[in-house]
């Protein structure tokens, strides 16, 4: 598998973005943007298409360099590289088998030349064959300042940016996700600074989008927090595991045993994944200070009572005389 060294460092953030934001397929730093010289309208396109039908859309591209530039489109299949959802693109001409999409995407233009700060709509069509297998198919539409190289020769990642395309071929697709892990990074904490890890495995043949909440309750069952899981609507691709991290950072004094309940929904009709985990919050500094203060108060009270008793005895003795 051919991995894009710079591109593959970025998370596969499968969420719709506002117009003319830089795609998540390339580093977000200004130096990278200027070296690529292009911005795209959306990092993600999602379609549900029946076999034998097609869908079309546009990618609005803008030249952010200081010179007129010609941009060339290219389509590459990708798979999930790791549990962060990072895309790993395949070699030109190489497909991902069951989940291949690149061969179904066509363009109306082989190149676009833009003056500085000028934009243009780039049309693309997804043609799904009549015998296409139901389920998910995935590719990226990448733009470069160089014409695509021949199959198998590799890619110059420094000059590519683009969008991800996710297609669900309608039919009897298998939506099958399972919860591999729901845990905290520690068993006990000095304060409410807890990191939850949720790992979802997709054993089906179409991408799923698990979303839900983590509800935290104290020892007495009182609800203290509700946290969103996968608020960015990220997808888990078939044959992969995706990790979601959720933080609970709550100021103020907290003490005791806490229980967190995970509840996620995915698919149509909705299916549920759930689990629980317990942890302690033991603010030892405050506890030690509190114990020291309590001991001092007890000592002072003891001495005060002892002195008071001595005064009572002394007074009684004087009255008898």
VOLUMPA-812899 format. One record per atom (N, C-alpha, C, O): residue in one letter; z, y, x. Coordinates in steps of 0.2 Angstrom, whole numbers, plus 5000, padded with zeros to 4 digits. Layout:
<sites>
AZYX
...
</sites>
This chain:
<sites>
X500049945004
X500050005000
X500050065004
X500450075009
X499650115003
X499550175006
X500050225003
X499950244998
X500550255007
X501050305005
X500850375008
X500650375013
X500950415003
X500850485005
X501450515008
X501950525004
X501450535014
X502050545018
X502450605015
X503050605014
X502050665013
X502350725011
X502450725003
X502950735000
X501850695000
X501850694993
X502450644990
X502750664985
X502450594994
X502950534991
X503650554992
X504150514989
X503850614995
X504550634996
X504750664989
X505350664988
X504350684985
X504550714979
X504650664973
X504350614972
X505150684969
X505350644963
X504750644958
X504450694957
X504650584955
X504150584949
X504450614943
X504750574939
X504450674943
X504850714937
X504350714931
X503950764931
X504450664927
X503950664921
X504150704915
X504350674910
X504050764916
X504250814911
X503750874910
X503450894915
X503650894904
X503150944903
X503351014906
X503951034905
X502951044910
X503151114913
X502751164910
X502251164907
X503051224911
X502651294909
X502051294913
X501951274918
X501551344910
X500951354913
X501051374921
X501451414922
X500551354925
X500551374932
X501151364936
X501351414940
X501451314935
X502051294939
X501751244944
X501251204943
X501951244950
X501751194955
X501851124954
X502451114952
X501451084955
X501551014953
X502050984957
X502150994963
X502450934954
X502950894958
X502650844963
X503050814967
X502050844963
X501750794968
X501750824975
X501550784980
X501950884976
X501850914983
X502550954984
X502750984979
X502750964990
X503351004991
X503351064988
X502851104988
X503951094986
X503951154982
X504051214987
X504051274984
X504151204993
X504251264998
X503651304998
X503151284997
X503751374999
X503251414999
X502751405005
X502151415004
X502951375010
X502551355016
X502051305013
X501451305015
X502251255009
X501751205007
X501351235002
X500751215002
X501551274998
X501051304993
X500551344996
X499951344994
X500751385001
X500251425004
X499751385008
X499151405009
X499951325011
X499451285015
X499051245010
X498451235012
X499251235004
X498751204999
X498351254996
X497751234995
X498651304994
X498251364991
X498051354984
X497551384982
X498351314980
X498251294973
X498851284969
X499351254972
X498851304963
X499351294958
X498951254952
X498451274950
X499351214949
X499051174943
X499551194937
X500051214938
X499251184931
X499551204925
X500151164923
X500551184919
X500051104924
X500651054922
X500650994927
X500150974929
X501250974928
X501350914933
X501250854929
X501250804932
X501150854922
X501150784919
X500750794913
X500750844909
X500350744911
X499950734905
X500050664903
X500050614906
X500250654896
X500350594893
X499950584887
X499850634883
X499650524886
X499250504881
X499350444878
X499650394882
X499250434871
X499250364868
X498550354865
X498350394861
X498250304868
X497450304866
X497350234864
X497650184867
X496950224858
X496750154856
X496250124860
X495850164863
X496150064861
X495650034865
X494950054862
X494850054856
X494550074866
X493850094864
X493750164863
X493250194861
X494350204863
X494350274862
X494450314868
X494550284874
X494450374868
X494550424873
X495050484872
X495150494866
X495250514877
X495650574876
X495350624881
X495250604887
X495350684880
X495150734885
X495650794885
X496050814880
X495750824891
X496150884892
X495950924897
X495450914900
X496250974899
X496151024904
X496751034909
X497251034907
X496551044915
X497051064920
X496851134922
X496351144925
X497251184921
X497151244923
X497351254931
X497951254932
X496851274935
X497051274942
X496951354944
X496451384942
X497351374949
X497251444951
X497251444959
X497651404962
X496851484962
X496851494969
X497351544971
X497351604970
X497851514975
X498451564977
X498351584984
X498751614987
X497751564987
X497651584994
X497351654995
X497151684989
X497151675000
X496951745001
X496151745002
X495851795004
X495851685001
X495151685002
X494851634997
X495151594994
X494151644996
X493851604991
X493851534994
X493651524999
X493951484989
X494051414991
X493751374986
X493751384980
X493451314989
X493251264985
X493751204984
X493951184990
X493851184978
X494351124977
X493951064974
X493551074970
X494151004977
X493850944975
X494350904972
X494850894974
X494150874966
X494650834962
X494550754965
X494050734967
X495150724964
X495150644966
X495650614962
X496150644960
X495550554959
X495950514955
X496250454959
X495850414962
X496850444960
X497150394963
X497750354959
X498150394956
X497750294958
X498250254955
X498950264959
X498850274965
X499450254955
X500150264959
X500550214956
X500450194950
X501050194959
X501650154957
X502250194959
X502250234963
X502850164956
X503550194958
X503750174965
X503750114966
X503850214969
X504050194976
X504750174977
X504950124980
X505250214974
X505950194974
X506250214968
X505950224963
X506950204968
X507350214962
X507450294960
X507650304955
X507150334964
X507150404962
X506550424958
X506450474955
X506050374957
X505450384953
X504850414958
X504350434955
X504950414964
X504450444969
X503850404968
X503850344968
X503250444967
X502650404966
X502350384973
X502350424978
X502050324973
X501750304979
X501050294977
X500850244974
X500550334980
X499850324979
X499550274983
X499650264988
X499050244979
X498650194983
X498050214986
X497850274986
X497750174990
X497150194994
X496550214989
X496550194984
X496150264991
X495550274987
X495150214986
X494950174990
X495050204979
X494650144977
X495050084976
X494850034973
X495750084978
X496150024977
X496550044970
X496750094969
X496549994966
X496950004959
X497549964959
X497649914964
X497949974954
X498649944954
X498649884949
X499149864946
X498049854948
X497949794943
X498049814936
X497749854933
X498549784933
X498649794926
X498749864924
X498549884918
X499049904928
X499249974927
X498750024929
X498950084929
X498250004932
X497750044935
X497450094929
X497350074923
X497350154931
X497050204927
X496450244930
X496050274926
X496450254936
X496050294940
X495250284938
X494950334937
X495150224937
X494450204935
X494250224928
X493650224927
X494650244924
X494550264917
X494450344917
X494250364911
X494650384922
X494650454922
X493950484925
X493750464930
X493650524921
X493050554924
X493150634923
X493550654919
X492750674927
X492750744927
X492050774925
X491550734925
X492050834923
X491450864921
X491250904927
X490650934927
X491650914932
X491450954938
X491650914944
X492150884944
X491250914949
X491350884956
X491750924960
X492050904965
X491750994959
X492051044963
X492151104959
X491751124955
X492651144961
X492751214958
X492851264964
X493251254968
X492451314964
X492551374969
X492851434965
X492651454960
X493451454968
X493851504965
X493951564970
X494051554976
X493851624968
X494051684972
X494851684972
X495151654968
X495151724977
X495851734977
X496151754970
X495951794967
X496651714968
X497051734962
X496651724956
X496851744950
X496151684956
X495751674950
X495851604948
X496051554952
X495851594941
X495951524938
X495351504934
X494951534933
X495351434933
X494851404929
X495151344926
X495551304929
X494851324920
X495051264917
X494651204920
X494051214919
X494951154922
X494551094924
X494651034919
X495251014918
X494051014916
X494050964911
X494050894914
X493750884919
X494450854911
X494450784912
X494450734906
X494750764901
X494250674906
X494150634901
X494450564903
X494350544908
X494850534898
X495150464899
X494750424894
X494850424888
X494350374897
X493950334893
X494350264893
X494350234899
X494650234888
X494950174888
X494450124885
X494150124880
X494350064889
X493850014887
X494149984881
X494649974879
X493649954877
X493749914871
X494249854872
X494649834868
X494149824878
X494549764879
X495249784884
X495449734887
X495449844884
X495949864888
X496649834885
X496749824879
X497049814890
X497649774888
X498149834886
X498249884889
X498549814880
X499049864878
X499549874883
X499749824887
X499849934884
X500349954889
X500250014893
X499850054891
X500550024898
X500550084902
X500050074908
X499950024911
X499750134909
X499250144915
X499350214918
X499450264914
X499250214925
X499550274928
X499050294934
X498850254938
X498950364934
X498550394940
X498750464941
X499150494937
X498550484947
X498650564948
X497950594949
X497550564952
X497850654946
X497250694948
X497450744953
X497850784952
X497250734959
X497350774965
X496850824967
X496250804966
X496950884969
X496450934971
X496550944979
X497150944981
X495950944982
X495950954989
X495451004991
X495051024987
X495551034997
X495051085000
X494551045003
X494051075006
X494550975004
X494050935007
X493750885002
X494150864997
X493150875002
X492850824998
X493150754999
X493350735005
X493250714994
X493550654994
X493250604999
X492650605000
X493650575003
X493350525008
X493150465005
X493350444999
X492850425008
X492550355006
X493150315005
X493650325008
X493050255001
X493650215000
X493950185006
X493550155010
X494550185006
X494950155011
X495050195018
X495250165023
X494750255018
X494850295024
X495450335024
X495550365029
X495850335019
X496450375019
X496450445016
X495850465014
X496950485016
X496950545013
X497350595017
X497850575021
X497150655017
X497450705021
X497950745016
X497750785012
X498550725016
X499050745011
X499250815011
X499450845006
X499150845017
X499350915018
X498950965014
X499151025013
X498350945011
X497950985007
X497850955000
X497250964997
X498350924997
X498250894990
X498850914986
X499350914988
X498650934980
X499150944975
X498850934968
X498250934967
X499250914963
X498950894957
X499450874951
X500050894952
X499150834947
X499550814941
X499550734940
X499150704942
X500150714937
X500150644935
X499850634928
X499950674924
X499550574927
X499350554920
X499550494918
X499550444922
X499950484913
X500250424910
X499850414903
X499850454899
X499550354903
X499250334897
X499550264894
X499750224898
X499750274888
X499950214884
X499350184880
X499150224875
X499150124881
X498550094877
X498950064871
X499350024872
X498750094865
X499050064859
X498949994858
X498449964860
X499449964855
X499349894853
X500049864854
X500549894854
X500049794855
X500749764856
X501049764863
X501049714866
X501249824865
X501549834871
X502249814871
X502549814866
X502549794877
X503249774877
X503649824880
X503649844886
X504149844876
X504649894878
X505249854880
X505549834875
X505449844886
X505949804888
X506349834894
X506149824899
X506849874892
X507349904897
X507949864897
X508249844892
X508349864903
X508949844903
X509449884908
X509149914913
X510049884907
X510549924911
X510749884917
X511149834916
X510549904923
X510749864929
X511449894932
X511849854935
X511649954930
X512249974933
X512450044929
X512050084928
X513050044928
X513350104926
X514050114929
X514550074928
X514150164934
X514750164938
X514850234940
X514550274939
X515450244943
X515650304946
X515650294954
X515750234956
X515650344958
X515650344965
X516350324968
X516350304974
X516850334964
X517550314966
X517950284961
X517750294955
X518550254962
X518950234957
X519450284955
X519750284949
X519650334960
X520150384958
X519950444961
X519550444966
X520150504958
X519950564961
X520550614961
X521050604957
X520550664965
X521050714965
X520950764960
X521450794957
X520350774957
X520150824952
X519550794948
X519250744950
X519350824943
X518750804939
X518150824942
X517850874940
X517950784947
X517350794951
X517050724952
X517050694957
X516750704946
X516550634946
X515750624946
X515450664942
X515450584950
X514750564949
X514650494946
X514850444949
X514250494941
X514050434937
X513350414940
X512950454940
X513250354941
X512650324942
X512450274937
X512750224935
X511850284934
X511550244929
X510850214932
X510450254933
X510750154932
X510150124934
X509850074929
X510150034926
X509250094927
X508850064922
X508250024925
X507850054929
X508149964923
X507649924925
X507149914919
X507349894913
X506549924920
X505949914915
X505649854917
X505249844922
X505749804912
X505349734913
X504849724908
X504549674908
X504649784905
X504049774900
X503449794903
X503349794910
X502949814899
X502249834902
X502049904900
X501449924901
X502549944898
X502450014897
X503050054899
X503550034899
X502950124901
X503450164903
X503950174897
X503750184891
X504550184899
X505050204894
X505450264896
X505450284902
X505750294891
X506150354893
X506850354890
X506950384884
X507250324894
X507950314891
X508350384891
X508350414896
X508650404886
X508950464885
X509650454881
X509650414877
X510150494883
X510750484879
X511350524882
X511150584885
X511950504882
X512550544884
X513050494887
X513050434886
X513450524891
X514050494893
X514650534890
X514750594891
X515050494886
X515650524883
X516250514887
X516450454888
X516650564889
X517250544892
X517850564888
X517950614885
X518350514888
X518950524884
X519550504889
X519550474894
X520150544887
X520750534891
X521150474888
X520850434884
X521750464891
X522150404890
X522250394882
X522350344880
X522350454879
X522550454872
X521950454867
X522050454861
X521350444870
X520750434866
X520450504864
X519950504861
X520650564867
X520450624865
X519750634869
X519750624875
X519250664866
X518650684870
X518750744874
X518950794872
X518550734880
X518550794885
X517950814887
X517850874890
X517350774887
X516750794889
X516150754886
X516250694885
X515550784885
X514950744884
X514450774888
X514250824888
X514150724892
X513650744897
X512950714895
X512950654893
X512450754896
X511750724895
X511550684901
X511650694907
X511150624899
X510850584904
X510150584903
X509850584897
X509750604908
X509050614908
X508750664904
X508350654900
X509050724905
X508950784901
X508250804903
X507950844899
X507950784908
X507250804910
X506750764907
X506150764909
X506950714903
X506450664900
X506050624905
X505450614904
X506350604910
X505950564915
X505850494913
X506250464909
X505350464915
X505150394913
X505250344918
X505350354924
X505350284916
X505450224920
X504850184920
X504650164914
X504450174925
X503850144925
X503950064925
X504450044927
X503450024922
X503549954922
X503649924929
X503349944934
X504049874929
X504149834936
X504549874941
X504549864947
X504949924938
X505349974943
X506049984940
X506149964934
X506450004945
X507150024943
X507150094944
X506950124950
X507450134940
X507550204941
X508350224940
X508650204936
X508550264945
X509250284945
X509350354943
X508950404945
X509850364938
X509950434936
X510650444938
X511150404937
X510750504941
X511450534943
X511650584938
X511350634937
X512250584936
X512550634931
X513250654934
X513650614935
X513350714935
X514050744937
X514450774932
X514250804927
X515050764933
X515650794928
X516050834933
X516450804937
X515950894933
X516350944937
X516750994932
X516451034930
X517350974931
X517751014926
X518351044929
X518851004932
X518451114929
X519051144932
X519651134928
X519651104922
X520251144931
X520851144927
X521251074929
X520951034932
X521851074927
X522251014929
X522150954924
X522150964918
X522050904927
X521850834923
X522250784927
X522250774933
X522550734923
X522950684925
X522950624921
X522950624915
X522850564924
X522850504920
X522250464921
X521750474925
X522250414916
X521650364916
X521150394911
X521250414905
X520450394913
X519950414909
X519450364908
X519350314912
X519150364902
X518550314901
X517950344899
X517950394895
X517350324902
X516750354901
X516350304897
X516250244899
X515950324892
X515550274888
X514850304888
X514650354886
X514350254891
X513650274891
X513350244885
X513450194883
X512850294882
X512450274876
X511750294877
X511750364877
X511250254878
X510650274879
X510150244874
X510250184871
X509650284872
X509150254867
X508450264870
X508350304874
X508050214869
X507350214871
X506850174866
X507150134862
X506250184867
X505750144863
X505650174856
X506050214853
X505150134852
X505050144845
X504850084842
X504350054843
X505350054838
X505950084836
X506450084841
X506450054846
X506950134840
X507450144846
X507850084847
X508150044843
X507950074854
X508350024856
X508950054860
X508850104863
X509550024860
X510150054863
X510350014869
X510349954869
X510550054874
X510950024880
X511550064881
X511650124880
X512150024882
X512750054882
X513250014887
X513149954889
X513750054889
X514250024894
X514850074895
X514750124892
X515350044898
X515950084899
X516150074906
X516050024909
X516550134909
X516850124915
X517450174915
X517450224912
X517950144918
X518650184918
X518750214925
X518550184930
X519150264926
X519350294932
X519950334932
X520150354926
X520250354937
X520850384937
X520750454940
X520350464945
X521150504937
X521150574940
X521950584942
X522350584938
X522050584949
X522750594951
X522750644956
X522650634962
X522950704954
X522950764959
X523550764963
X524050794961
X523550724968
X524150714972
X524450774975
X525050784975
X524050824977
X524450884979
X524850924974
X525450934975
X524550924968
X524950954962
X525550904960
X526050934959
X525450844961
X525950794959
X526550804964
X527150804962
X526350804970
X526950814976
X527250874975
X527850874975
X526950934974
X527250994973
X527650994967
X528251014967
X527450964961
X527850954955
X528450914956
X529050934954
X528450864960
X529050824961
X529550864966
X530150854965
X529250894971
X529750934975
X530050984971
X530650994972
X529751024967
X530051074962
X530551044958
X531051064957
X530350984955
X530850944950
X531450924954
X532050934951
X531350904960
X531950884964
X532350944966
X533050934965
X532050994967
X532451054969
X532851074963
X533451094963
X532551074957
X532851094951
X533451054949
X533951074947
X533350984950
X533850934949
X534450954954
X535050944952
X534350964960
X534850974965
X535251044963
X535851044963
X534851094961
X535151154959
X535651144953
X536151164953
X535351104948
X535751094942
X536351054944
X536851064941
X536251004948
X536850964950
X537351004954
X537950994952
X537151044958
X537651094962
X537951134957
X538551154957
X537551164952
X537851214947
X538351174943
X538951204941
X538251114941
X538751074936
X539351064940
X539851064938
X539251044947
X539751024951
X540251084952
X540851074951
X539951144953
X540351204954
X540651224948
X541251244948
X540351214942
X540651234936
X541251184934
X541751214932
X541151124936
X541751074935
X542351094939
X542851094937
X542151114945
X542751134950
X543051194947
X543651194947
X542651244944
X542951304942
X543451284936
X543951314935
X543151234931
X543551214925
X544251184928
X544751204925
X544151144933
X544751104935
X545251154938
X545851154937
X545051204942
X545451254945
X545751294940
X546351314941
X545451314935
X545651354930
X546251324926
X546751354924
X546151254925
X546651214921
X547251214925
X547851214922
X547151204932
X547751194936
X548151264936
X548751264936
X547851314936
X548151384936
X548551394930
X549051424930
X548251374924
X548551384918
X549251344917
X549651364913
X549251284920
X549851244920
X550351264924
X550951254922
X550251304929
X550751334933
X551051394929
X551551424932
</sites>
